[in-house]
Amino acid sequence: MRIKEHPILEFYPGKKIRFYLDGKEMEGYEGEPIASAIVAAGVKVLSRSIKYHRPRGFFCAIGKCSSCLMKVNGIPNVRTCVTKLEEGMKIETQKGKGDFN
């Protein structure tokens, strides 16, 4: 379930690294899209819709939709499908676009 080719990002998975999703330690490969590492770890829901709070998963993978918006290292609304994973990143799910909690 890991992305190996991407339409707009070039990446060559680096070494195995640790990151944190909602406080839980996970592993991924340095340089792969954050969303890819999360999905490869078995997590299917990346965010929830604003109005009805319906689950949103990995959808476009090119940064054009809002399904993968997450808080990364304290910064909300990061498009995790086009943001490269780095060692020790702290990633949090959001309740909706602009969730600053």
Backbone as XML, in Angstrom:
<?xml version="1.0"?>
<chain id="A" units="angstrom">
  <residue number="1" name="MET">
    <atom name="N" x="0.808" y="-1.202" z="0.000"/>
    <atom name="CA" x="0.000" y="0.000" z="0.000"/>
    <atom name="C" x="0.850" y="1.264" z="0.000"/>
  </residue>
  <residue number="2" name="ARG">
    <atom name="N" x="2.086" y="1.165" z="-0.300"/>
    <atom name="CA" x="2.976" y="2.322" z="-0.294"/>
    <atom name="C" x="3.075" y="2.900" z="-1.710"/>
  </residue>
  <residue number="3" name="ILE">
    <atom name="N" x="3.019" y="4.214" z="-1.839"/>
    <atom name="CA" x="3.153" y="4.870" z="-3.138"/>
    <atom name="C" x="4.613" y="4.821" z="-3.577"/>
  </residue>
  <residue number="4" name="LYS">
    <atom name="N" x="4.830" y="4.369" z="-4.792"/>
    <atom name="CA" x="6.188" y="4.296" z="-5.319"/>
    <atom name="C" x="6.409" y="5.276" z="-6.458"/>
  </residue>
  <residue number="5" name="GLU">
    <atom name="N" x="5.317" y="5.684" z="-7.119"/>
    <atom name="CA" x="5.384" y="6.687" z="-8.182"/>
    <atom name="C" x="4.312" y="7.716" z="-7.912"/>
  </residue>
  <residue number="6" name="HIS">
    <atom name="N" x="4.621" y="8.981" z="-8.187"/>
    <atom name="CA" x="3.686" y="10.066" z="-7.913"/>
    <atom name="C" x="3.680" y="11.009" z="-9.109"/>
  </residue>
  <residue number="7" name="PRO">
    <atom name="N" x="2.503" y="11.545" z="-9.515"/>
    <atom name="CA" x="2.438" y="12.380" z="-10.710"/>
    <atom name="C" x="3.141" y="13.731" z="-10.616"/>
  </residue>
  <residue number="8" name="ILE">
    <atom name="N" x="3.313" y="14.299" z="-9.407"/>
    <atom name="CA" x="3.963" y="15.607" z="-9.323"/>
    <atom name="C" x="5.163" y="15.654" z="-8.379"/>
  </residue>
  <residue number="9" name="LEU">
    <atom name="N" x="5.393" y="14.621" z="-7.604"/>
    <atom name="CA" x="6.541" y="14.591" z="-6.702"/>
    <atom name="C" x="7.524" y="13.528" z="-7.145"/>
  </residue>
  <residue number="10" name="GLU">
    <atom name="N" x="8.769" y="13.858" z="-7.054"/>
    <atom name="CA" x="9.796" y="12.844" z="-7.244"/>
    <atom name="C" x="10.366" y="12.571" z="-5.868"/>
  </residue>
  <residue number="11" name="PHE">
    <atom name="N" x="10.374" y="11.317" z="-5.498"/>
    <atom name="CA" x="10.965" y="10.976" z="-4.223"/>
    <atom name="C" x="11.567" y="9.591" z="-4.311"/>
  </residue>
  <residue number="12" name="TYR">
    <atom name="N" x="12.595" y="9.448" z="-3.550"/>
    <atom name="CA" x="13.288" y="8.171" z="-3.465"/>
    <atom name="C" x="13.313" y="7.825" z="-1.993"/>
  </residue>
  <residue number="13" name="PRO">
    <atom name="N" x="12.450" y="6.888" z="-1.595"/>
    <atom name="CA" x="12.362" y="6.591" z="-0.166"/>
    <atom name="C" x="13.728" y="6.412" z="0.473"/>
  </residue>
  <residue number="14" name="GLY">
    <atom name="N" x="13.939" y="7.164" z="1.507"/>
    <atom name="CA" x="15.198" y="7.103" z="2.234"/>
    <atom name="C" x="15.140" y="6.068" z="3.326"/>
  </residue>
  <residue number="15" name="LYS">
    <atom name="N" x="15.845" y="6.378" z="4.370"/>
    <atom name="CA" x="15.910" y="5.444" z="5.497"/>
    <atom name="C" x="14.576" y="5.401" z="6.235"/>
  </residue>
  <residue number="16" name="LYS">
    <atom name="N" x="14.352" y="4.340" z="6.963"/>
    <atom name="CA" x="13.148" y="4.194" z="7.781"/>
    <atom name="C" x="13.275" y="5.156" z="8.961"/>
  </residue>
  <residue number="17" name="ILE">
    <atom name="N" x="12.211" y="5.929" z="9.188"/>
    <atom name="CA" x="12.212" y="6.931" z="10.260"/>
    <atom name="C" x="10.934" y="6.824" z="11.084"/>
  </residue>
  <residue number="18" name="ARG">
    <atom name="N" x="10.926" y="7.514" z="12.221"/>
    <atom name="CA" x="9.759" y="7.554" z="13.093"/>
    <atom name="C" x="9.061" y="8.904" z="12.974"/>
  </residue>
  <residue number="19" name="PHE">
    <atom name="N" x="7.737" y="8.851" z="13.051"/>
    <atom name="CA" x="6.926" y="10.059" z="13.127"/>
    <atom name="C" x="5.769" y="9.751" z="14.069"/>
  </residue>
  <residue number="20" name="TYR">
    <atom name="N" x="4.988" y="10.772" z="14.402"/>
    <atom name="CA" x="3.915" y="10.602" z="15.380"/>
    <atom name="C" x="2.596" y="11.077" z="14.792"/>
  </residue>
  <residue number="21" name="LEU">
    <atom name="N" x="1.590" y="10.217" z="14.852"/>
    <atom name="CA" x="0.248" y="10.562" z="14.405"/>
    <atom name="C" x="-0.662" y="10.553" z="15.622"/>
  </residue>
  <residue number="22" name="ASP">
    <atom name="N" x="-1.169" y="11.724" z="15.970"/>
    <atom name="CA" x="-2.012" y="11.875" z="17.160"/>
    <atom name="C" x="-1.359" y="11.250" z="18.385"/>
  </residue>
  <residue number="23" name="GLY">
    <atom name="N" x="-0.052" y="11.445" z="18.508"/>
    <atom name="CA" x="0.704" y="10.961" z="19.654"/>
    <atom name="C" x="1.195" y="9.529" z="19.556"/>
  </residue>
  <residue number="24" name="LYS">
    <atom name="N" x="0.744" y="8.790" z="18.555"/>
    <atom name="CA" x="1.153" y="7.398" z="18.393"/>
    <atom name="C" x="2.367" y="7.314" z="17.463"/>
  </residue>
  <residue number="25" name="GLU">
    <atom name="N" x="3.401" y="6.623" z="17.922"/>
    <atom name="CA" x="4.615" y="6.483" z="17.116"/>
    <atom name="C" x="4.368" y="5.545" z="15.934"/>
  </residue>
  <residue number="26" name="MET">
    <atom name="N" x="4.829" y="5.961" z="14.755"/>
    <atom name="CA" x="4.699" y="5.166" z="13.532"/>
    <atom name="C" x="6.008" y="5.211" z="12.771"/>
  </residue>
  <residue number="27" name="GLU">
    <atom name="N" x="6.126" y="4.361" z="11.766"/>
    <atom name="CA" x="7.318" y="4.347" z="10.919"/>
    <atom name="C" x="6.946" y="4.606" z="9.472"/>
  </residue>
  <residue number="28" name="GLY">
    <atom name="N" x="7.839" y="5.267" z="8.783"/>
    <atom name="CA" x="7.690" y="5.517" z="7.355"/>
    <atom name="C" x="9.079" y="5.680" z="6.773"/>
  </residue>
  <residue number="29" name="TYR">
    <atom name="N" x="9.122" y="6.100" z="5.513"/>
    <atom name="CA" x="10.402" y="6.309" z="4.851"/>
    <atom name="C" x="10.622" y="7.790" z="4.603"/>
  </residue>
  <residue number="30" name="GLU">
    <atom name="N" x="11.781" y="8.261" z="4.964"/>
    <atom name="CA" x="12.143" y="9.659" z="4.773"/>
    <atom name="C" x="11.920" y="10.056" z="3.316"/>
  </residue>
  <residue number="31" name="GLY">
    <atom name="N" x="11.190" y="11.144" z="3.114"/>
    <atom name="CA" x="10.976" y="11.669" z="1.778"/>
    <atom name="C" x="9.690" y="11.218" z="1.101"/>
  </residue>
  <residue number="32" name="GLU">
    <atom name="N" x="9.022" y="10.197" z="1.624"/>
    <atom name="CA" x="7.755" y="9.795" z="1.006"/>
    <atom name="C" x="6.666" y="10.758" z="1.456"/>
  </residue>
  <residue number="33" name="PRO">
    <atom name="N" x="5.567" y="10.883" z="0.704"/>
    <atom name="CA" x="4.482" y="11.759" z="1.152"/>
    <atom name="C" x="3.941" y="11.307" z="2.508"/>
  </residue>
  <residue number="34" name="ILE">
    <atom name="N" x="3.644" y="12.255" z="3.377"/>
    <atom name="CA" x="3.139" y="11.934" z="4.708"/>
    <atom name="C" x="1.914" y="11.035" z="4.609"/>
  </residue>
  <residue number="35" name="ALA">
    <atom name="N" x="0.970" y="11.390" z="3.747"/>
    <atom name="CA" x="-0.263" y="10.604" z="3.613"/>
    <atom name="C" x="0.037" y="9.167" z="3.212"/>
  </residue>
  <residue number="36" name="SER">
    <atom name="N" x="1.021" y="8.973" z="2.372"/>
    <atom name="CA" x="1.404" y="7.626" z="1.951"/>
    <atom name="C" x="1.889" y="6.801" z="3.138"/>
  </residue>
  <residue number="37" name="ALA">
    <atom name="N" x="2.701" y="7.401" z="3.978"/>
    <atom name="CA" x="3.218" y="6.700" z="5.159"/>
    <atom name="C" x="2.085" y="6.357" z="6.119"/>
  </residue>
  <residue number="38" name="ILE">
    <atom name="N" x="1.133" y="7.264" z="6.259"/>
    <atom name="CA" x="0.003" y="7.029" z="7.165"/>
    <atom name="C" x="-0.874" y="5.892" z="6.649"/>
  </residue>
  <residue number="39" name="VAL">
    <atom name="N" x="-1.186" y="5.918" z="5.357"/>
    <atom name="CA" x="-2.012" y="4.863" z="4.770"/>
    <atom name="C" x="-1.280" y="3.522" z="4.807"/>
  </residue>
  <residue number="40" name="ALA">
    <atom name="N" x="0.018" y="3.529" z="4.534"/>
    <atom name="CA" x="0.807" y="2.291" z="4.581"/>
    <atom name="C" x="0.819" y="1.700" z="5.993"/>
  </residue>
  <residue number="41" name="ALA">
    <atom name="N" x="0.639" y="2.555" z="7.001"/>
    <atom name="CA" x="0.601" y="2.083" z="8.392"/>
    <atom name="C" x="-0.787" y="1.554" z="8.772"/>
  </residue>
  <residue number="42" name="GLY">
    <atom name="N" x="-1.719" y="1.581" z="7.815"/>
    <atom name="CA" x="-3.040" y="1.020" z="8.050"/>
    <atom name="C" x="-4.121" y="2.007" z="8.440"/>
  </residue>
  <residue number="43" name="VAL">
    <atom name="N" x="-3.805" y="3.297" z="8.458"/>
    <atom name="CA" x="-4.794" y="4.320" z="8.807"/>
    <atom name="C" x="-5.523" y="4.734" z="7.528"/>
  </residue>
  <residue number="44" name="LYS">
    <atom name="N" x="-6.827" y="4.653" z="7.546"/>
    <atom name="CA" x="-7.622" y="4.968" z="6.351"/>
    <atom name="C" x="-8.253" y="6.356" z="6.382"/>
  </residue>
  <residue number="45" name="VAL">
    <atom name="N" x="-8.527" y="6.897" z="7.568"/>
    <atom name="CA" x="-9.187" y="8.199" z="7.686"/>
    <atom name="C" x="-8.135" y="9.261" z="8.006"/>
  </residue>
  <residue number="46" name="LEU">
    <atom name="N" x="-7.999" y="10.230" z="7.106"/>
    <atom name="CA" x="-7.028" y="11.306" z="7.296"/>
    <atom name="C" x="-7.671" y="12.568" z="7.865"/>
  </residue>
  <residue number="47" name="SER">
    <atom name="N" x="-8.946" y="12.777" z="7.557"/>
    <atom name="CA" x="-9.654" y="13.952" z="8.059"/>
    <atom name="C" x="-11.151" y="13.667" z="8.030"/>
  </residue>
  <residue number="48" name="ARG">
    <atom name="N" x="-11.924" y="14.674" z="8.400"/>
    <atom name="CA" x="-13.391" y="14.554" z="8.370"/>
    <atom name="C" x="-13.959" y="15.796" z="7.690"/>
  </residue>
  <residue number="49" name="SER">
    <atom name="N" x="-15.091" y="15.619" z="7.019"/>
    <atom name="CA" x="-15.714" y="16.745" z="6.326"/>
    <atom name="C" x="-16.162" y="17.793" z="7.341"/>
  </residue>
  <residue number="50" name="ILE">
    <atom name="N" x="-16.205" y="19.033" z="6.889"/>
    <atom name="CA" x="-16.489" y="20.156" z="7.780"/>
    <atom name="C" x="-17.909" y="20.098" z="8.337"/>
  </residue>
  <residue number="51" name="LYS">
    <atom name="N" x="-18.890" y="19.940" z="7.475"/>
    <atom name="CA" x="-20.287" y="20.031" z="7.904"/>
    <atom name="C" x="-20.791" y="18.770" z="8.595"/>
  </residue>
  <residue number="52" name="TYR">
    <atom name="N" x="-20.597" y="17.610" z="7.974"/>
    <atom name="CA" x="-21.178" y="16.377" z="8.506"/>
    <atom name="C" x="-20.169" y="15.469" z="9.207"/>
  </residue>
  <residue number="53" name="HIS">
    <atom name="N" x="-18.924" y="15.859" z="9.214"/>
    <atom name="CA" x="-17.854" y="15.104" z="9.886"/>
    <atom name="C" x="-17.701" y="13.681" z="9.327"/>
  </residue>
  <residue number="54" name="ARG">
    <atom name="N" x="-17.966" y="13.537" z="8.045"/>
    <atom name="CA" x="-17.803" y="12.241" z="7.389"/>
    <atom name="C" x="-16.319" y="11.985" z="7.161"/>
  </residue>
  <residue number="55" name="PRO">
    <atom name="N" x="-15.903" y="10.723" z="7.227"/>
    <atom name="CA" x="-14.481" y="10.413" z="7.056"/>
    <atom name="C" x="-13.984" y="10.703" z="5.647"/>
  </residue>
  <residue number="56" name="ARG">
    <atom name="N" x="-12.772" y="11.220" z="5.573"/>
    <atom name="CA" x="-12.106" y="11.499" z="4.299"/>
    <atom name="C" x="-10.804" y="10.716" z="4.273"/>
  </residue>
  <residue number="57" name="GLY">
    <atom name="N" x="-10.534" y="10.080" z="3.163"/>
    <atom name="CA" x="-9.314" y="9.289" z="3.020"/>
    <atom name="C" x="-8.396" y="9.878" z="1.978"/>
  </residue>
  <residue number="58" name="PHE">
    <atom name="N" x="-7.430" y="9.093" z="1.582"/>
    <atom name="CA" x="-6.458" y="9.479" z="0.563"/>
    <atom name="C" x="-7.188" y="9.528" z="-0.764"/>
  </residue>
  <residue number="59" name="PHE">
    <atom name="N" x="-7.287" y="10.702" z="-1.408"/>
    <atom name="CA" x="-8.119" y="10.828" z="-2.590"/>
    <atom name="C" x="-7.332" y="11.203" z="-3.844"/>
  </residue>
  <residue number="60" name="CYS">
    <atom name="N" x="-6.944" y="12.451" z="-3.997"/>
    <atom name="CA" x="-6.352" y="12.885" z="-5.265"/>
    <atom name="C" x="-4.843" y="12.645" z="-5.354"/>
  </residue>
  <residue number="61" name="ALA">
    <atom name="N" x="-4.153" y="12.747" z="-4.236"/>
    <atom name="CA" x="-2.698" y="12.547" z="-4.162"/>
    <atom name="C" x="-1.880" y="13.547" z="-4.981"/>
  </residue>
  <residue number="62" name="ILE">
    <atom name="N" x="-2.497" y="14.676" z="-5.347"/>
    <atom name="CA" x="-1.748" y="15.710" z="-6.064"/>
    <atom name="C" x="-1.972" y="17.106" z="-5.475"/>
  </residue>
  <residue number="63" name="GLY">
    <atom name="N" x="-2.559" y="17.189" z="-4.291"/>
    <atom name="CA" x="-2.726" y="18.463" z="-3.606"/>
    <atom name="C" x="-3.866" y="19.331" z="-4.089"/>
  </residue>
  <residue number="64" name="LYS">
    <atom name="N" x="-4.840" y="18.776" z="-4.803"/>
    <atom name="CA" x="-5.944" y="19.571" z="-5.343"/>
    <atom name="C" x="-7.229" y="19.496" z="-4.525"/>
  </residue>
  <residue number="65" name="CYS">
    <atom name="N" x="-7.354" y="18.506" z="-3.646"/>
    <atom name="CA" x="-8.568" y="18.391" z="-2.839"/>
    <atom name="C" x="-8.219" y="18.722" z="-1.381"/>
  </residue>
  <residue number="66" name="SER">
    <atom name="N" x="-9.166" y="18.575" z="-0.491"/>
    <atom name="CA" x="-8.888" y="18.876" z="0.919"/>
    <atom name="C" x="-8.995" y="17.629" z="1.801"/>
  </residue>
  <residue number="67" name="SER">
    <atom name="N" x="-8.992" y="16.462" z="1.189"/>
    <atom name="CA" x="-9.181" y="15.221" z="1.956"/>
    <atom name="C" x="-8.014" y="14.876" z="2.875"/>
  </residue>
  <residue number="68" name="CYS">
    <atom name="N" x="-6.834" y="15.376" z="2.594"/>
    <atom name="CA" x="-5.663" y="14.993" z="3.387"/>
    <atom name="C" x="-5.149" y="16.107" z="4.292"/>
  </residue>
  <residue number="69" name="LEU">
    <atom name="N" x="-5.940" y="17.167" z="4.479"/>
    <atom name="CA" x="-5.476" y="18.272" z="5.327"/>
    <atom name="C" x="-5.287" y="17.797" z="6.757"/>
  </residue>
  <residue number="70" name="MET">
    <atom name="N" x="-4.097" y="18.040" z="7.288"/>
    <atom name="CA" x="-3.771" y="17.655" z="8.657"/>
    <atom name="C" x="-2.888" y="18.728" z="9.269"/>
  </residue>
  <residue number="71" name="LYS">
    <atom name="N" x="-2.761" y="18.691" z="10.575"/>
    <atom name="CA" x="-1.861" y="19.607" z="11.277"/>
    <atom name="C" x="-0.499" y="18.927" z="11.355"/>
  </residue>
  <residue number="72" name="VAL">
    <atom name="N" x="0.545" y="19.593" z="10.859"/>
    <atom name="CA" x="1.901" y="19.037" z="10.840"/>
    <atom name="C" x="2.827" y="19.974" z="11.606"/>
  </residue>
  <residue number="73" name="ASN">
    <atom name="N" x="3.425" y="19.448" z="12.655"/>
    <atom name="CA" x="4.315" y="20.242" z="13.510"/>
    <atom name="C" x="3.664" y="21.557" z="13.938"/>
  </residue>
  <residue number="74" name="GLY">
    <atom name="N" x="2.363" y="21.475" z="14.271"/>
    <atom name="CA" x="1.633" y="22.640" z="14.762"/>
    <atom name="C" x="1.029" y="23.523" z="13.692"/>
  </residue>
  <residue number="75" name="ILE">
    <atom name="N" x="1.298" y="23.248" z="12.423"/>
    <atom name="CA" x="0.774" y="24.066" z="11.324"/>
    <atom name="C" x="-0.469" y="23.380" z="10.749"/>
  </residue>
  <residue number="76" name="PRO">
    <atom name="N" x="-1.647" y="24.042" z="10.818"/>
    <atom name="CA" x="-2.869" y="23.423" z="10.302"/>
    <atom name="C" x="-2.953" y="23.487" z="8.779"/>
  </residue>
  <residue number="77" name="ASN">
    <atom name="N" x="-3.820" y="22.650" z="8.224"/>
    <atom name="CA" x="-4.164" y="22.648" z="6.800"/>
    <atom name="C" x="-3.002" y="22.319" z="5.871"/>
  </residue>
  <residue number="78" name="VAL">
    <atom name="N" x="-2.133" y="21.433" z="6.293"/>
    <atom name="CA" x="-1.023" y="20.981" z="5.451"/>
    <atom name="C" x="-1.542" y="19.870" z="4.551"/>
  </residue>
  <residue number="79" name="ARG">
    <atom name="N" x="-1.272" y="19.963" z="3.272"/>
    <atom name="CA" x="-1.669" y="18.926" z="2.312"/>
    <atom name="C" x="-0.651" y="17.793" z="2.414"/>
  </residue>
  <residue number="80" name="THR">
    <atom name="N" x="-1.023" y="16.768" z="3.160"/>
    <atom name="CA" x="-0.078" y="15.703" z="3.478"/>
    <atom name="C" x="0.230" y="14.790" z="2.296"/>
  </residue>
  <residue number="81" name="CYS">
    <atom name="N" x="-0.542" y="14.889" z="1.224"/>
    <atom name="CA" x="-0.267" y="14.044" z="0.058"/>
    <atom name="C" x="0.917" y="14.559" z="-0.757"/>
  </residue>
  <residue number="82" name="VAL">
    <atom name="N" x="1.286" y="15.825" z="-0.563"/>
    <atom name="CA" x="2.405" y="16.397" z="-1.312"/>
    <atom name="C" x="3.500" y="16.960" z="-0.400"/>
  </residue>
  <residue number="83" name="THR">
    <atom name="N" x="3.420" y="16.637" z="0.884"/>
    <atom name="CA" x="4.424" y="17.081" z="1.846"/>
    <atom name="C" x="5.273" y="15.886" z="2.252"/>
  </residue>
  <residue number="84" name="LYS">
    <atom name="N" x="6.581" y="16.044" z="2.132"/>
    <atom name="CA" x="7.492" y="14.929" z="2.399"/>
    <atom name="C" x="7.673" y="14.665" z="3.894"/>
  </residue>
  <residue number="85" name="LEU">
    <atom name="N" x="7.719" y="13.399" z="4.230"/>
    <atom name="CA" x="7.891" y="12.951" z="5.609"/>
    <atom name="C" x="9.322" y="13.192" z="6.085"/>
  </residue>
  <residue number="86" name="GLU">
    <atom name="N" x="9.441" y="13.696" z="7.301"/>
    <atom name="CA" x="10.741" y="13.926" z="7.929"/>
    <atom name="C" x="10.758" y="13.282" z="9.308"/>
  </residue>
  <residue number="87" name="GLU">
    <atom name="N" x="11.928" y="12.956" z="9.775"/>
    <atom name="CA" x="12.113" y="12.338" z="11.095"/>
    <atom name="C" x="11.447" y="13.166" z="12.189"/>
  </residue>
  <residue number="88" name="GLY">
    <atom name="N" x="10.669" y="12.490" z="13.048"/>
    <atom name="CA" x="10.095" y="13.116" z="14.228"/>
    <atom name="C" x="8.890" y="14.011" z="14.019"/>
  </residue>
  <residue number="89" name="MET">
    <atom name="N" x="8.357" y="14.080" z="12.796"/>
    <atom name="CA" x="7.198" y="14.940" z="12.548"/>
    <atom name="C" x="6.055" y="14.579" z="13.480"/>
  </residue>
  <residue number="90" name="LYS">
    <atom name="N" x="5.354" y="15.614" z="13.936"/>
    <atom name="CA" x="4.172" y="15.432" z="14.772"/>
    <atom name="C" x="2.954" y="15.815" z="13.924"/>
  </residue>
  <residue number="91" name="ILE">
    <atom name="N" x="2.155" y="14.813" z="13.599"/>
    <atom name="CA" x="1.013" y="14.989" z="12.713"/>
    <atom name="C" x="-0.262" y="14.746" z="13.516"/>
  </residue>
  <residue number="92" name="GLU">
    <atom name="N" x="-1.250" y="15.608" z="13.294"/>
    <atom name="CA" x="-2.517" y="15.477" z="14.015"/>
    <atom name="C" x="-3.678" y="15.551" z="13.033"/>
  </residue>
  <residue number="93" name="THR">
    <atom name="N" x="-4.712" y="14.757" z="13.286"/>
    <atom name="CA" x="-5.916" y="14.860" z="12.471"/>
    <atom name="C" x="-6.644" y="16.141" z="12.849"/>
  </residue>
  <residue number="94" name="GLN">
    <atom name="N" x="-7.384" y="16.694" z="11.889"/>
    <atom name="CA" x="-8.164" y="17.905" z="12.105"/>
    <atom name="C" x="-9.639" y="17.559" z="12.073"/>
  </residue>
  <residue number="95" name="LYS">
    <atom name="N" x="-10.448" y="18.373" z="12.735"/>
    <atom name="CA" x="-11.884" y="18.167" z="12.707"/>
    <atom name="C" x="-12.496" y="18.729" z="11.434"/>
  </residue>
  <residue number="96" name="GLY">
    <atom name="N" x="-11.805" y="19.645" z="10.797"/>
    <atom name="CA" x="-12.270" y="20.276" z="9.559"/>
    <atom name="C" x="-11.264" y="21.317" z="9.129"/>
  </residue>
  <residue number="97" name="LYS">
    <atom name="N" x="-11.477" y="21.914" z="7.979"/>
    <atom name="CA" x="-10.558" y="22.917" z="7.462"/>
    <atom name="C" x="-10.432" y="24.072" z="8.445"/>
  </residue>
  <residue number="98" name="GLY">
    <atom name="N" x="-9.218" y="24.445" z="8.767"/>
    <atom name="CA" x="-8.993" y="25.559" z="9.664"/>
    <atom name="C" x="-9.067" y="25.218" z="11.132"/>
  </residue>
  <residue number="99" name="ASP">
    <atom name="N" x="-9.093" y="23.934" z="11.455"/>
    <atom name="CA" x="-9.150" y="23.508" z="12.851"/>
    <atom name="C" x="-7.832" y="23.849" z="13.536"/>
  </residue>
  <residue number="100" name="PHE">
    <atom name="N" x="-7.851" y="24.797" z="14.439"/>
    <atom name="CA" x="-6.641" y="25.220" z="15.112"/>
    <atom name="C" x="-6.512" y="24.622" z="16.492"/>
  </residue>
  <residue number="101" name="ASN">
    <atom name="N" x="-7.379" y="23.692" z="16.868"/>
    <atom name="CA" x="-7.323" y="23.056" z="18.191"/>
    <atom name="C" x="-6.367" y="21.895" z="18.205"/>
  </residue>
</chain>
